[in-house]
């Protein structure tokens, strides 16, 4: 009898994504979006999820992200120094908040040249999950993994406060555990969080359902007053075309456990872990 050949689940998932990507090019954006989401929900393994948290000179939210992944959700987590050339065995990469390289030139402009970012780009290109938070969002835009740029806040002042986010899509691992329209209270802390892109790019993000979160008021209304930084169309977070890369300015890792008085951020991490087929 022929011998059965088996492959590790991460390998199967990567092959599956490549096959679906090739097939998806023939379909319109709605069908293509559904295909990518299906690929992302192929389980990564049967045990725990492996988080890799990048550490740059000037990162200050790396320990927060590590703590949430490892101690709040009981998943595997490890730090990855920016000078390393390989991510190693990870299921999701978090590019954390902070002030990488002191935000010299502009936020994220130097960090995108760190050796590890070459492998982050490779990992994302092969379907790996990548989440950029605050400075991490800026770095992902500078690296070309996400469109647009983060510029100085409209007020030209650093903003540090809780804001409200409206969930705009559930078609991603990052938001799959939420419902469209769900409002989350999440803190922001940035001086350059004003998301900017051309009208063509903004229209594309909206038409392809790639806006993950928008700034809103407590009732979910999108208003100018609820926008803390002047971001175009109140955009707080976006997805790449393949929906495996998320960038967002607010900090869900800072509001993910009861002792902090707010657990709304935990819902995003719950979506990630559940969507990747792990036990929460």
C-alpha positions as semicolon CSV with decimal commas, in nm:
position;residue;x (nm);y (nm);z (nm)
1;X;0,000;0,000;0,000
2;X;0,121;0,354;-0,069
3;X;0,260;0,538;0,232
4;X;0,066;0,840;0,354
5;X;0,269;1,161;0,359
6;X;0,196;1,416;0,630
7;X;0,315;1,772;0,673
8;X;0,324;2,001;0,977
9;X;0,017;2,223;0,992
10;X;0,212;2,549;0,943
11;X;0,355;2,406;0,619
12;X;0,009;2,296;0,503
13;X;-0,126;2,640;0,579
14;X;0,146;2,812;0,380
15;X;0,093;2,583;0,080
16;X;-0,282;2,634;0,105
17;X;-0,241;3,011;0,106
18;X;-0,014;3,001;-0,201
19;X;-0,265;2,788;-0,393
20;X;-0,555;3,013;-0,296
21;X;-0,361;3,326;-0,387
22;X;-0,292;3,190;-0,733
23;X;-0,658;3,100;-0,782
24;X;-0,787;3,423;-0,633
25;X;-0,633;3,646;-0,899
26;X;-0,913;3,545;-1,136
27;X;-1,192;3,664;-0,904
28;X;-1,333;4,002;-0,807
29;X;-1,232;4,161;-0,477
30;X;-1,531;4,027;-0,278
31;X;-1,462;3,663;-0,367
32;X;-1,086;3,719;-0,335
33;X;-1,135;3,863;0,015
34;X;-1,333;3,557;0,124
35;X;-1,064;3,326;-0,012
36;X;-0,790;3,505;0,182
37;X;-0,993;3,494;0,503
38;X;-1,052;3,121;0,455
39;X;-0,679;3,070;0,420
40;X;-0,606;3,265;0,737
41;X;-0,838;3,045;0,939
42;X;-0,652;2,723;0,861
43;X;-0,527;2,619;1,209
44;X;-0,158;2,676;1,273
45;X;-0,114;2,394;1,521
46;X;-0,290;2,189;1,785
47;X;-0,138;2,351;2,092
48;X;-0,048;2,712;2,163
49;X;0,023;3,004;1,938
50;X;0,380;3,131;1,908
51;X;0,411;3,509;1,935
52;X;0,729;3,689;1,838
53;X;0,766;4,045;1,971
54;X;1,022;4,262;1,792
55;X;1,244;4,482;2,012
56;X;1,401;4,797;1,866
57;X;1,612;5,055;2,048
58;X;1,340;5,278;2,190
59;X;1,058;5,023;2,200
60;X;0,850;5,067;2,515
61;X;0,542;4,854;2,458
62;X;0,722;4,528;2,382
63;X;0,682;4,399;2,738
64;X;0,312;4,489;2,738
65;X;0,254;4,283;2,422
66;X;0,465;3,995;2,557
67;X;0,274;3,998;2,888
68;X;-0,067;3,985;2,720
69;X;0,032;3,700;2,490
70;X;0,213;3,490;2,750
71;X;0,061;3,571;3,088
72;X;-0,293;3,683;3,004
73;X;-0,365;3,439;2,721
74;X;-0,121;3,161;2,809
75;X;0,042;3,142;2,465
76;X;0,410;3,108;2,383
77;X;0,593;3,439;2,342
78;X;0,950;3,551;2,298
79;X;1,137;3,870;2,224
80;X;1,321;3,910;1,893
81;X;1,605;4,163;1,888
82;X;1,603;4,393;1,586
83;X;1,954;4,287;1,480
84;X;1,853;3,924;1,434
85;X;1,816;3,811;1,074
86;X;1,549;3,546;1,127
87;X;1,217;3,542;1,310
88;X;1,253;3,174;1,384
89;X;0,949;2,960;1,456
90;X;0,661;3,201;1,510
91;X;0,293;3,213;1,415
92;X;0,243;3,586;1,464
93;X;0,481;3,881;1,480
94;X;0,402;4,190;1,685
95;X;0,584;4,509;1,586
96;X;0,524;4,703;1,907
97;X;0,474;5,062;2,006
98;X;0,740;5,299;2,132
99;X;0,988;5,542;1,983
100;X;1,220;5,324;1,775
101;X;1,553;5,501;1,718
102;X;1,409;5,804;1,898
103;X;1,172;5,871;1,606
104;X;1,461;6,046;1,428
105;X;1,392;6,154;1,068
106;X;1,030;6,042;1,116
107;X;0,861;5,765;1,310
108;X;0,960;5,420;1,181
109;X;1,186;5,552;0,906
110;X;1,506;5,404;1,053
111;X;1,354;5,093;1,210
112;X;1,236;4,971;0,871
113;X;1,606;4,917;0,784
114;X;1,675;4,696;1,088
115;X;1,793;4,348;0,980
116;X;1,488;4,172;1,125
117;X;1,246;4,369;0,906
118;X;1,365;4,190;0,594
119;X;1,241;3,865;0,745
120;X;0,920;4,029;0,866
121;X;0,848;4,129;0,505
122;X;0,928;3,773;0,389
123;X;0,709;3,624;0,663
124;X;0,414;3,848;0,575
125;X;0,457;3,772;0,206
126;X;0,421;3,402;0,281
127;X;0,096;3,453;0,471
128;X;0,234;3,495;0,823
129;X;0,034;3,709;1,064
130;X;0,185;4,050;1,147
131;X;0,040;4,308;1,385
132;X;0,185;4,658;1,410
133;X;0,074;4,872;1,703
134;X;0,134;5,250;1,714
135;X;0,505;5,282;1,624
136;X;0,469;4,933;1,478
137;X;0,198;5,063;1,242
138;X;0,434;5,342;1,136
139;X;0,713;5,090;1,073
140;X;0,485;4,866;0,864
141;X;0,388;5,164;0,647
142;X;0,754;5,265;0,606
143;X;0,835;4,903;0,512
144;X;0,570;4,895;0,240
145;X;0,364;4,624;0,409
146;X;0,076;4,870;0,448
147;X;-0,018;5,170;0,232
148;X;-0,015;5,530;0,344
149;X;0,181;5,710;0,614
150;X;0,142;5,836;0,970
151;X;0,208;6,207;1,001
152;X;0,210;6,459;1,287
153;X;-0,114;6,490;1,478
154;X;-0,335;6,767;1,350
155;X;-0,298;6,946;1,685
156;X;0,084;6,917;1,666
157;X;0,064;6,784;2,022
158;X;0,126;6,442;2,173
159;X;-0,207;6,274;2,248
160;X;-0,242;6,028;2,538
161;X;-0,597;5,927;2,632
162;X;-0,866;5,665;2,587
163;X;-1,053;5,677;2,258
164;X;-1,337;5,478;2,107
165;X;-1,296;5,254;1,803
166;X;-1,569;5,118;1,581
167;X;-1,507;4,778;1,428
168;X;-1,541;4,816;1,051
169;X;-1,477;4,459;0,934
170;X;-1,482;4,111;1,081
171;X;-1,313;3,951;0,782
172;X;-0,970;3,902;0,934
173;X;-0,811;3,693;1,204
174;X;-0,760;4,013;1,404
175;X;-1,128;4,110;1,408
176;X;-1,307;3,781;1,344
177;X;-1,421;3,751;1,706
178;X;-1,587;4,092;1,696
179;X;-1,909;4,204;1,533
180;X;-1,922;4,481;1,278
181;X;-2,007;4,800;1,460
182;X;-1,870;4,687;1,796
183;X;-1,724;4,981;1,988
184;X;-1,405;4,933;2,189
185;X;-1,244;5,174;2,435
186;X;-0,869;5,167;2,377
187;X;-0,589;5,410;2,473
188;X;-0,374;5,604;2,228
189;X;-0,034;5,758;2,296
190;X;0,134;5,916;1,996
191;X;0,256;6,234;1,834
192;X;0,241;6,105;1,475
193;X;-0,082;5,910;1,440
194;X;-0,249;6,111;1,166
195;X;-0,309;5,847;0,897
196;X;-0,269;5,989;0,549
197;X;-0,312;5,832;0,206
198;X;-0,424;5,951;-0,135
199;X;-0,796;5,948;-0,213
200;X;-0,739;5,657;-0,450
201;X;-0,579;5,450;-0,174
202;X;-0,849;5,546;0,076
203;X;-1,120;5,452;-0,172
204;X;-0,947;5,120;-0,233
205;X;-0,922;5,046;0,140
206;X;-1,292;5,111;0,178
207;X;-1,405;4,926;-0,133
208;X;-1,203;4,619;-0,034
209;X;-1,326;4,632;0,327
210;X;-0,973;4,680;0,460
211;X;-1,044;4,949;0,716
212;X;-1,029;4,756;1,042
213;X;-1,115;5,033;1,290
214;X;-1,229;5,396;1,285
215;X;-1,228;5,652;1,563
216;X;-1,580;5,714;1,690
217;X;-1,772;5,840;1,993
218;X;-1,904;5,614;2,269
219;X;-2,219;5,548;2,068
220;X;-2,027;5,447;1,756
221;X;-2,082;5,768;1,561
222;X;-1,798;5,875;1,334
223;X;-1,737;6,241;1,415
224;X;-1,459;6,493;1,378
225;X;-1,455;6,542;1,755
226;X;-1,386;6,173;1,814
227;X;-1,079;6,180;1,590
228;X;-0,776;6,235;1,818
229;X;-0,518;6,308;1,549
230;X;-0,691;6,421;1,228
231;X;-0,656;6,084;1,054
232;X;-0,810;6,066;0,707
233;X;-1,168;5,939;0,726
234;X;-1,118;5,869;1,100
235;X;-0,906;5,564;1,018
236;X;-0,745;5,402;1,323
237;X;-0,637;5,069;1,172
238;X;-0,606;4,900;0,833
239;X;-0,536;4,562;0,674
240;X;-0,319;4,469;0,379
241;X;-0,475;4,322;0,065
242;X;-0,415;3,966;0,185
243;X;-0,565;4,051;0,527
244;X;-0,280;3,893;0,725
245;X;-0,118;4,224;0,826
246;X;-0,288;4,470;1,062
247;X;-0,165;4,814;1,157
248;X;-0,341;5,022;1,423
249;X;-0,247;5,329;1,625
250;X;-0,441;5,252;1,949
251;X;-0,292;5,012;2,206
252;X;-0,506;4,702;2,273
253;X;-0,221;4,550;2,477
254;X;-0,265;4,828;2,732
255;X;-0,628;4,739;2,808
256;X;-0,642;4,361;2,806
257;X;-0,699;4,264;3,170
258;X;-0,935;4,358;3,449
259;X;-0,670;4,495;3,684
260;X;-0,623;4,784;3,440
261;X;-0,992;4,873;3,454
262;X;-1,054;4,796;3,089
263;X;-1,048;4,466;2,901
264;X;-1,169;4,581;2,558
265;X;-0,827;4,523;2,404
266;X;-0,843;4,158;2,504
267;X;-1,117;4,106;2,247
268;X;-0,868;4,167;1,967
269;X;-0,622;3,917;2,113
270;X;-0,906;3,669;2,166
271;X;-0,989;3,703;1,796
272;X;-0,627;3,637;1,700
273;X;-0,584;3,330;1,918
274;X;-0,925;3,181;1,836
275;X;-0,893;3,263;1,467
276;X;-0,561;3,082;1,451
277;X;-0,721;2,769;1,596
278;X;-0,582;2,788;1,949
279;X;-0,756;2,748;2,280
280;X;-0,832;3,076;2,455
